[in-house]
């Protein structure tokens, strides 16, 4: 079943979405709080004794925009915050740029130095070699602001 068909099934079954609060309610009027192991709101839909899974942010996007998109970013990084102002359609590459816990550098045993690197269009870009991890991290952060900025 396509994502659009799942969204339409959810609407047909009585799920609803409030774009200001980001809350999705079940057909019985209860707020959906079920979360996947990855931290996203999750809907389970049943049709002909078969279960279909749908992400809350995909449902929210469909209800508000009447379209499905391959990848949705939670702007503030909170995976359960499905307010429409916190969601944007992005490419998979752009979504990967939001990883907040990336160091941005690696240690090279051969040179006994730290190498700053960044991913751009699925390719590693060498940013420089540094004496300390702090210098390498700073270089990475400066380049992250340069290369990983994109429009809403």
Protein Blocks (a to p, Z undefined) as FASTA:
>chain_A
ZZklmmmmmmmnopacdfknopacdfkopacfbdcfkopacddddeehiacdddfklmmm
mmmnopacfbdcdfkopaklccfklgccddfklmmmmpmkbnoiacdfklopacddddee
hiacdfbdcfbfklmmmmmmmmmmmmmgccZZ
